[in-house]
Amino acid sequence: MAMVLGKPKADGLSETVGVLREWQNDGAPMQLHAGDLGWFWRFGAEATAAAVRTWSRDGRILAVGLLDGPGLLRLTIAPDAQRDEELAQQLREDLTETERGVLPEGKATVEAPRGALVHDLLFEDGWKAGEPWTPLRRDLTEPVRDPGVRIKVIGPDQAHVRAIVQRAAFEGSTFTDEHWHAMAAGLPYADARCLVAYDDRGNAVAAVTVWSAGPGKPGLLEPMGVHREHRGHGYGRAITVAAAAALRRLGSSSAIVCTPGSHIGAVATYRSAGFQQRPEVRDQCRDA
């Protein structure tokens, strides 16, 4: 049977979330996580569905892509299909021929697991390596130490607090209470938690959302940020330690995160929280 490019409806996203959870593996390179869809869900189920693409054969999903910005496709592939020639050729065609509607004409970026055959084919077509990203991982076999600050799990009544910290941590963020409620209504949030750290005066100083992929699988931090008025006091390390502890309680085998390699401070924060730096990864870029 031929490869099928799919655009799931909002009520069909459960299968996509399910395979993304299933494909997570501690030995695998950094890849698209169910939590990435969960964070995108802040824009609503319909918008999330509109941003998802799937590639299937014989009714089985072999690859999932998330259009996570203008010309940016975050792509992951089933572990046993990384070097599948038919799939790689189909991906190459769908990502190169703009009439397929996956990527627009001109400048484009694709994130795919390192070692996947589609990497080789895109390079053959003249795509170039993009900016480096730094994946980090913390093993959760052993108990996690106390973070040293007060941590609160955010529910619907505190959504405004989570939104305020998000906007104060990320320049240009438009995250609102409504975004939080949309995200929390999404399928992936059933295995997620939002945490906020407070200082001794009761100020909300840092926040993180953690996403479990199920027991025995890596859990994701996405996003983590410190309020711009409270930086330099170790709150980034504290909220990251709390995130690891929350994922361990959810049954995750490890905690993973990926940050631009140029964000030296962020890398240092994760390392101070017990995360191990892994080999850098690069997107593939096509010039305009």
C-alpha positions in Angstrom: 0.0 0.0 0.0 1.2 3.5 -0.8 2.4 6.0 1.8 -0.4 8.3 2.9 0.1 11.9 4.0 -2.6 12.6 6.6 -4.0 15.8 8.3 -5.9 14.5 11.3 -9.0 16.3 12.6 -9.2 17.5 16.2 -11.1 14.4 17.3 -8.5 12.2 15.7 -5.4 13.5 17.6 -5.6 10.7 20.2 -3.8 8.3 17.8 -1.1 10.8 17.1 -0.5 11.5 20.8 -0.4 7.8 21.4 2.3 7.0 18.9 4.4 10.0 20.1 4.2 8.5 23.7 5.0 5.0 22.4 8.1 6.2 20.4 9.8 7.8 23.4 12.9 5.9 24.5 15.8 6.7 26.8 18.3 5.5 24.2 16.8 7.5 21.3 18.0 10.9 20.2 15.9 14.0 21.1 12.7 13.9 19.2 9.2 15.3 19.0 7.4 14.5 22.2 3.7 14.3 23.1 4.4 17.2 25.4 5.4 19.3 22.4 1.8 18.8 21.0 0.5 19.4 24.5 2.2 22.8 24.7 1.0 23.7 21.2 -2.5 22.8 22.4 -2.6 26.2 24.1 -3.9 27.5 20.8 -6.8 25.0 20.9 -7.5 21.5 19.5 -8.5 22.8 16.1 -5.3 24.8 15.7 -3.2 21.8 16.9 -4.9 19.5 14.4 -4.3 21.9 11.6 -0.5 22.0 12.5 -0.1 18.2 12.6 0.9 16.0 9.6 1.2 12.2 9.6 2.7 9.7 7.2 1.2 6.2 7.3 1.5 2.9 5.5 -1.0 0.0 5.8 -2.9 2.0 8.4 0.1 2.5 10.7 1.6 5.9 11.4 5.3 5.9 10.7 6.1 9.6 11.0 4.5 12.7 12.7 5.2 16.3 12.0 4.2 19.5 13.8 4.2 22.8 12.0 5.6 24.8 14.9 6.0 28.2 13.3 6.4 29.8 9.9 8.2 27.3 7.7 9.2 25.1 10.7 8.4 21.4 10.7 9.3 19.4 13.8 9.4 15.8 12.5 9.8 12.5 14.2 9.8 8.9 12.9 8.9 5.5 14.4 12.1 3.9 15.8 11.9 0.9 13.4 11.4 3.2 10.4 14.3 5.6 10.7 16.1 4.1 7.7 12.9 3.1 5.8 13.7 4.0 2.2 10.1 4.3 1.0 9.2 6.6 3.9 12.4 8.7 3.5 11.7 9.2 -0.2 8.1 10.2 0.5 9.2 12.7 3.2 11.8 14.1 0.9 9.1 14.7 -1.8 6.5 16.1 0.6 9.0 18.5 2.2 10.5 19.6 -1.1 7.5 20.0 -3.4 5.6 23.0 -2.0 2.4 22.1 -3.7 2.1 19.2 -1.2 1.3 21.9 1.3 3.6 20.7 4.1 6.1 23.5 3.9 5.7 26.9 2.1 8.0 28.1 -0.7 11.3 29.6 0.2 12.9 29.5 3.6 12.1 26.4 5.6 13.5 24.4 8.6 13.0 20.7 9.4 13.8 19.1 12.7 14.2 15.4 12.5 15.9 12.6 14.6 19.6 12.4 14.0 20.4 9.3 12.0 17.2 9.2 10.1 17.6 8.5 6.3 15.6 11.6 5.4 18.5 13.7 6.8 20.8 12.3 4.1 18.3 12.9 1.4 17.6 16.5 2.3 21.4 17.2 2.4 21.6 15.7 -1.1 19.0 18.3 -2.1 21.1 21.1 -0.9 19.6 21.7 2.6 22.1 22.9 5.1 22.7 22.4 8.8 21.1 25.0 11.0 21.9 26.4 14.4 23.0 23.9 17.1 20.6 22.8 19.9 21.7 21.2 23.2 19.7 18.3 24.5 20.0 17.4 28.2 18.8 14.5 30.2 18.5 13.6 33.9 18.0 10.0 35.0 15.2 9.6 37.5 16.1 6.2 38.9 17.1 7.8 42.3 15.0 10.1 44.4 15.3 13.8 43.6 16.5 16.2 46.3 14.3 19.0 47.7 14.4 22.1 45.4 14.9 24.4 48.4 12.0 26.7 47.6 8.2 26.5 47.9 6.6 24.8 44.8 3.0 24.8 44.0 1.2 22.7 41.4 -1.0 25.0 39.4 -4.7 24.3 38.8 -7.4 26.2 37.0 -7.8 28.7 39.8 -4.1 29.8 39.5 -3.9 29.8 35.7 -3.4 33.6 35.8 -0.2 33.1 38.0 1.2 30.7 35.5 0.4 33.1 32.7 2.0 36.1 34.4 5.3 34.2 35.0 5.4 32.9 31.4 5.0 36.4 30.0 7.6 37.8 32.4 10.1 35.0 31.6 9.9 35.0 27.8 10.2 38.2 25.7 7.2 38.6 23.4 5.2 35.8 25.0 1.4 36.2 24.6 0.5 33.4 27.0 -2.8 34.0 28.7 -5.2 32.4 31.2 -7.3 31.3 28.2 -4.2 29.6 26.7 -3.6 27.7 29.9 -7.2 26.4 30.0 -7.0 25.3 26.4 -3.7 23.5 27.1 -5.1 21.9 30.2 -8.1 20.6 28.2 -5.9 18.8 25.7 -5.2 15.1 25.7 -1.5 15.3 26.6 -2.2 17.3 29.7 -3.7 14.3 31.5 -0.1 13.3 32.1 1.3 16.8 32.7 1.8 19.3 35.6 2.4 23.1 35.8 4.6 24.1 38.7 5.4 27.6 40.0 8.2 28.4 42.4 7.7 31.1 45.1 10.3 33.2 47.0 10.2 33.9 50.8 8.0 36.9 50.2 5.3 34.9 48.3 6.3 36.2 44.8 5.9 33.8 41.9 9.4 33.7 40.5 9.7 30.7 38.1 7.5 28.2 36.3 7.7 25.0 34.3 5.3 22.6 32.6 6.3 18.9 32.6 4.9 16.2 30.3 4.9 12.5 31.0 4.9 10.1 28.1 3.8 7.3 30.5 5.6 5.1 33.0 9.1 4.1 32.1 9.5 6.7 29.4 11.3 10.0 29.2 9.2 13.1 30.4 9.7 16.5 28.9 10.2 20.0 30.3 8.5 22.5 28.0 8.7 25.3 28.8 10.8 26.5 31.8 11.3 30.1 32.6 12.3 32.5 35.4 10.6 35.9 36.0 12.8 38.6 34.6 12.7 40.5 37.9 13.9 37.5 39.9 16.8 36.1 38.0 20.2 35.4 39.5 18.9 33.8 42.7 19.0 30.1 41.7 15.3 29.8 41.0 15.9 28.3 37.5 17.8 25.5 39.1 15.2 25.1 41.8 12.2 24.9 39.5 14.1 22.5 37.2 14.9 20.2 40.2 11.2 20.4 41.1 10.3 19.5 37.5 12.5 16.3 37.7 10.8 15.3 41.0 7.3 15.8 39.5 8.2 13.6 36.5 9.6 10.9 38.8 6.3 10.9 40.6 4.5 10.5 37.3 6.6 7.4 36.6 9.0 8.9 34.0 12.3 7.1 33.6 14.2 10.4 32.8 13.6 14.1 32.3 14.6 15.6 29.0 14.9 19.1 27.7 16.4 20.8 24.6 17.6 24.4 24.4 19.4 26.5 21.8 23.2 25.9 22.1 23.7 29.7 22.2 21.7 29.9 25.5 24.7 29.2 27.6 23.0 30.3 30.8 20.1 27.9 30.2 22.5 25.0 29.6 24.3 25.9 32.8 21.0 26.0 34.8 20.0 22.5 33.6 23.4 21.1 34.3 23.3 22.6 37.9 20.0 20.7 38.3 21.6 17.4 37.6 21.0 17.1 33.8 23.7 15.6 31.6 24.5 17.4 28.4 24.1 15.2 25.3 25.6 15.6 21.8 24.3 18.7 20.0 21.7 18.4 17.3 21.0 20.7 14.3 17.9 21.4 12.3 18.1 21.4 8.5 17.5 24.6 6.7 16.5 25.6 3.1 17.3 29.1 2.0 14.7 31.4 0.5 
